[in-house]
Amino acid sequence: MKTLPETQVEGKNVLFRIDADVLNNDGVIKHDSRIQASLPTLKYLLENGAKVTIIGHVGRPEGREVPELKIRPVEDKLIELLGTHNNWQILENLRFNKGEEENDPEFAKQLAIGQDIFVQDAFATCHRAHASTVGAAKLLPSFAGMSVQRELEGLQKILASPAEGFTIIIGGKKAEDKLPVIKNLFDKAENFLVGGVVADTFLACQNYDLGKSLIEKEAFEQAREIFEMFSKDSKKKLVLPTDLIFSKSSEAPVEPIQLSVLNLKSSEHHEWMVVDIGEETVNNFRKIIYNSKNIFWNGNLGVTEVPDFAHATKAIAETVVDSNTQKYAGGGDTTTFLKTNGFADKFNYLSIAGGATLEYLAGKTLPGLEVLE
């Protein structure tokens, strides 16, 4: 993979891909860490005489212009952080054009016109074969930015961790994305602590009744395959919740109850849904964490957007921070939670990417990286 020190940037026009997906539904920046991550590369380019055209996407406008998803707040933040608007510009939200996600050759050519080199500094987009990650990169000499390099270095440290004493904490939604990570890291880790929708999916495929909980039935086959893998290796531990917190609403605590998993074979709680793991499960996780040497965490263990459902995730974060381990975490929701609650600086490495991190750890080829080779 080619990096910036390998080329001369003075006097060059640089097409610079950043991760600009930082706005909430009201068009306000929710957290600027992804923008901050690309500042070192951007400053390097500007200080070394390059003229930079910044590109990025916001949200999922599906090829149409959405006022709340305009790029302007990102531009304003960059002006604030850089203190100048000299020698750089930022193009409008790439996903306002259908050609972006379709990797349309004509749209890629439009992006590349007048540019001398392409710099990819948005690792979170590298698992997508889009016009701004693959199409334009094929048309120009292409290089990895410092943020992408940092992400890869961190992920390679995770993959290089000794299996003995290596604990993976997996939670959040998107079981279909998380289960391949468990399969790929099976030989590389010893303990797998599972919460969130991923745990619910494991339990549901064993015929536990989780009421109205979000269950990904399409992932049942993968879940059963993973059960089979663990059943054949006594040295590996798949640790699922032994108790769960339920509520009649996922947006607020409505008649919350804590139930043992053993009591979930009947349908008497069909109006409730899982919103967090229970106290016994937290204690089970804690014991393993304190005996671990390395930890990788992706995915919150409850519906952490609601403070009443964030207790377990916070308790586990406190435990990880207090443990004598090498600490790694990835995924937007997890890193945001850790930063918001003051845990981020206690971790050895935080990935700011989501799906790309998981796919890389799952052993998949990322097209946005492959094109930089």
C-alpha positions in Angstrom: 0.0 0.0 0.0 1.4 3.4 -1.1 1.7 6.2 1.5 2.1 9.9 1.1 5.9 10.2 1.9 6.4 8.2 -1.3 5.3 11.0 -3.5 5.8 14.8 -4.1 2.7 16.8 -3.3 4.1 20.4 -3.8 2.1 22.1 -6.5 -0.2 19.0 -6.9 -3.9 19.0 -7.0 -5.0 16.4 -4.5 -8.4 14.6 -4.3 -8.7 13.9 -0.6 -11.4 11.4 0.7 -12.4 12.0 4.3 -15.0 10.5 6.6 -17.6 13.3 6.7 -20.5 11.2 8.0 -20.7 13.0 11.3 -24.2 14.8 11.2 -27.3 13.8 13.1 -30.8 14.0 11.5 -31.0 17.7 12.1 -27.8 18.5 10.1 -25.7 19.1 13.3 -22.3 17.6 13.9 -22.8 14.9 16.6 -19.1 14.2 17.1 -16.1 15.5 15.2 -13.7 12.7 15.9 -13.8 11.4 12.3 -13.0 14.9 11.0 -10.2 15.3 13.6 -8.7 12.0 12.4 -8.0 13.4 9.0 -6.5 16.7 10.2 -2.9 15.4 10.3 -3.0 14.3 6.7 -4.8 17.5 5.6 -2.3 19.7 7.3 0.6 17.7 5.8 -0.8 18.3 2.3 -1.4 22.0 2.8 1.9 22.6 4.6 3.7 20.9 1.7 2.2 23.1 -1.0 -0.7 21.0 -2.2 -4.1 22.3 -3.4 -6.7 20.0 -1.8 -10.2 19.1 -3.0 -12.0 17.3 -0.1 -14.7 14.8 -0.8 -17.0 12.8 1.5 -20.5 11.7 2.1 -23.1 12.3 4.8 -26.0 9.9 5.6 -28.0 8.0 3.1 -29.8 10.5 0.8 -30.0 7.8 -1.9 -29.1 10.0 -4.8 -31.2 13.0 -4.0 -30.5 16.3 -2.4 -31.5 16.4 1.3 -31.1 19.8 3.0 -30.2 18.3 6.4 -27.4 16.3 4.8 -25.6 19.1 3.1 -21.8 19.2 3.7 -21.7 22.8 4.9 -21.5 22.0 8.7 -18.4 19.8 7.9 -16.9 22.7 6.0 -17.5 25.1 8.8 -15.9 22.7 11.3 -12.8 22.3 9.0 -12.5 26.1 8.8 -12.6 26.3 12.6 -10.1 23.5 13.1 -7.6 24.7 10.4 -8.1 28.4 11.0 -8.0 29.0 7.2 -9.8 28.3 4.0 -6.7 28.7 1.8 -5.8 26.1 -0.8 -8.6 23.8 0.0 -12.3 23.3 -0.9 -14.9 20.7 -0.1 -17.4 19.3 -2.6 -21.1 18.7 -1.8 -22.3 15.4 -0.3 -21.2 12.7 -2.7 -24.3 10.6 -2.1 -26.5 13.4 -3.6 -25.4 11.8 -6.9 -26.5 8.2 -7.5 -23.2 7.6 -9.3 -21.3 7.6 -6.0 -22.8 4.4 -4.6 -23.1 2.8 -8.0 -19.4 3.4 -8.6 -20.4 5.0 -11.9 -17.3 5.5 -14.2 -18.6 8.8 -15.4 -19.0 10.2 -11.9 -15.6 8.9 -11.0 -14.1 10.8 -14.0 -15.9 14.0 -12.9 -14.2 13.6 -9.5 -10.8 13.0 -11.0 -10.8 15.8 -13.6 -8.0 18.3 -12.8 -6.6 16.2 -10.0 -3.0 14.8 -9.9 -3.3 12.3 -7.0 -5.9 10.6 -4.8 -5.5 10.2 -1.0 -7.8 7.9 0.9 -8.1 8.9 4.5 -11.6 7.5 5.4 -11.0 3.9 6.5 -14.7 3.6 7.4 -15.6 3.8 3.7 -12.9 1.3 2.4 -15.3 -1.7 2.5 -17.5 0.0 -0.2 -16.7 -0.1 -3.9 -18.0 3.4 -4.6 -16.9 6.1 -7.1 -15.0 8.0 -4.4 -13.2 4.9 -2.9 -12.5 2.8 -5.9 -13.5 4.5 -9.2 -11.5 7.7 -8.8 -8.6 5.9 -7.1 -8.2 3.8 -10.3 -7.9 6.9 -12.4 -5.2 8.6 -10.3 -1.9 7.7 -8.5 -3.4 6.7 -5.1 -2.1 6.8 -1.6 -3.2 6.0 2.0 -3.6 8.9 4.4 -2.3 8.9 8.0 -5.7 8.0 9.5 -6.0 4.9 7.3 -2.4 3.9 8.2 -3.2 4.3 11.9 -6.3 2.2 11.6 -4.5 -0.6 9.9 -1.6 -0.5 12.4 -4.2 -0.8 15.3 -6.1 -3.6 13.6 -3.0 -5.5 12.8 -2.0 -5.4 16.5 -5.3 -6.9 17.4 -4.9 -9.7 14.9 -1.3 -10.3 16.2 -2.5 -10.7 19.9 -1.7 -14.1 21.4 -4.9 -16.3 21.6 -4.3 -17.2 25.2 -5.9 -14.5 27.4 -7.4 -12.7 24.4 -11.1 -11.7 25.0 -13.5 -10.4 22.4 -16.6 -8.4 23.5 -19.2 -8.4 20.8 -22.5 -6.5 21.0 -24.7 -4.0 19.2 -26.9 -4.8 16.2 -26.2 -6.3 12.8 -25.6 -9.9 13.9 -24.9 -10.8 10.3 -21.9 -8.5 10.4 -20.7 -9.5 13.8 -20.9 -13.3 13.5 -18.2 -13.6 10.7 -15.9 -11.7 13.1 -16.4 -14.4 15.7 -15.7 -17.1 13.2 -12.6 -15.4 11.8 -11.2 -14.7 15.3 -12.1 -18.1 16.7 -8.5 -19.3 16.4 -7.1 -16.0 17.5 -8.9 -15.5 20.8 -9.9 -17.5 23.9 -13.1 -15.8 25.2 -16.0 -14.3 23.4 -18.4 -12.3 25.6 -21.6 -11.5 23.7 -24.4 -9.0 24.3 -26.9 -6.8 22.4 -28.8 -8.1 19.4 -26.0 -10.5 18.6 -26.7 -12.3 21.9 -30.4 -12.2 21.4 -29.9 -13.9 18.0 -27.8 -16.6 19.6 -30.5 -17.2 22.3 -33.4 -17.1 19.9 -31.9 -19.7 17.6 -31.9 -22.0 20.7 -35.7 -21.4 21.0 -35.6 -18.9 23.9 -38.6 -16.6 23.8 -37.4 -13.0 23.8 -40.8 -11.4 23.2 -40.7 -8.4 20.9 -36.9 -8.1 20.9 -35.0 -7.4 17.7 -34.0 -10.8 16.3 -32.1 -11.4 13.1 -33.5 -14.8 12.0 -31.5 -14.6 8.8 -28.4 -15.1 11.0 -29.6 -18.2 12.7 -27.7 -20.6 10.5 -24.4 -18.8 11.1 -25.2 -18.7 14.9 -25.7 -22.5 14.9 -22.5 -23.0 13.0 -20.6 -21.0 15.6 -22.2 -23.0 18.4 -20.9 -26.1 16.7 -17.4 -24.7 16.5 -17.3 -23.9 20.2 -18.7 -27.3 21.1 -15.7 -29.0 19.5 -13.0 -26.9 21.4 -13.2 -26.9 25.2 -10.4 -24.2 25.3 -12.7 -21.6 23.7 -15.5 -19.9 25.6 -18.7 -18.4 24.1 -20.2 -16.5 27.0 -23.8 -15.5 26.5 -26.1 -13.7 28.9 -27.5 -15.7 31.8 -30.0 -12.9 32.6 -31.5 -9.9 30.7 -33.2 -6.6 31.3 -36.6 -6.3 29.5 -38.9 -3.3 29.0 -42.1 -2.8 27.1 -40.4 0.1 25.3 -36.9 0.5 23.9 -37.1 4.3 24.2 -37.8 4.5 27.9 -38.1 2.1 30.9 -41.7 0.9 30.8 -42.4 -1.8 33.4 -38.7 -3.0 33.3 -38.0 -6.5 34.6 -34.8 -8.6 35.0 -35.2 -12.2 34.0 -33.0 -15.3 34.0 -32.5 -16.8 30.6 -33.7 -20.1 32.0 -37.2 -18.5 32.4 -37.5 -17.6 28.8 -38.9 -20.8 27.4 -42.5 -19.6 27.8 -44.3 -16.7 26.1 -45.6 -15.0 29.2 -43.4 -12.0 28.5 -44.2 -11.6 24.8 -45.0 -7.8 25.2 -41.4 -7.1 26.5 -38.1 -6.6 24.6 -34.5 -7.0 25.7 -32.8 -3.6 26.4 -29.7 -4.7 28.4 -27.8 -7.6 29.9 -28.5 -8.4 33.6 -26.4 -8.0 36.7 -25.4 -11.7 36.8 -24.1 -11.5 33.2 -22.1 -8.4 34.0 -20.4 -10.2 36.9 -19.7 -13.2 34.6 -18.1 -10.9 32.1 -16.1 -9.1 34.7 -14.4 -12.3 36.0 -13.2 -13.1 32.5 -12.1 -9.5 31.7 -9.9 -9.4 34.9 -8.2 -12.6 33.8 -7.6 -11.4 30.2 -4.4 -10.0 28.6 -5.9 -8.4 25.5 -9.4 -7.2 24.9 -11.2 -6.1 21.7 -14.6 -4.6 22.1 -17.1 -3.9 19.3 -20.8 -3.2 20.0 -22.7 -1.9 23.1 -24.4 -4.4 25.3 -27.7 -2.5 25.7 -29.8 0.3 24.2 -27.3 2.9 25.3 -29.1 5.8 23.7 -31.4 5.5 26.8 -29.4 6.1 30.0 -31.5 3.6 32.0 -30.4 0.9 29.5 -26.7 1.8 29.5 -25.8 0.5 33.0 -24.2 -2.8 31.8 -22.2 -1.2 29.0 -20.9 1.4 31.5 -20.1 -1.2 34.1 -18.1 -3.3 31.5 -16.3 -0.2 30.3 -15.2 0.6 33.9 -14.1 -3.0 34.3 -12.0 -3.0 31.1 -10.4 0.3 32.0 -9.6 -1.1 35.5 -8.1 -4.3 34.1 -4.5 -4.8 33.4 -4.9 -5.5 29.7 -4.1 -4.1 26.3 -7.4 -2.5 25.4 -8.8 -2.1 21.9 -12.3 -1.0 20.7 -14.0 -0.3 17.4 -17.4 0.7 16.0 -19.1 4.1 15.9 -21.5 3.5 18.8 -18.9 1.9 21.1 -16.2 4.5 20.5 -18.8 7.3 20.9 -20.0 5.8 24.2 -16.4 5.5 25.5 -15.6 9.0 24.5 -18.8 10.5 25.9 -18.3 8.7 29.2 -14.6 9.6 29.6 -13.1 6.2 28.9 -11.5 6.8 25.5 -8.0 7.9 26.7 -7.7 4.7 28.8 -7.7 2.5 25.6 -4.6 1.6 23.6 -6.5 1.9 20.4 -9.9 3.1 19.2 -11.0 2.5 15.7 -13.3 5.2 14.3 -14.7 2.9 11.7 -17.6 0.4 11.9 -18.3 -2.0 9.1 -14.9 -1.7 7.6 -13.2 -2.6 10.9 -15.4 -5.7 11.2 -14.9 -6.8 7.6 -11.1 -6.4 8.0 -11.1 -8.4 11.2 -13.3 -11.0 9.5 -10.6 -11.5 6.9 -12.4 -9.9 4.0 -10.7 -7.9 1.2 -11.6 -4.2 1.4 -11.9 -2.8 -2.1 -10.9 0.7 -1.0 -7.6 -0.6 0.3 -7.0 -3.1 -2.5 -6.9 -0.2 -5.0 -4.1 1.5 -3.1 -1.8 -1.5 -3.5 
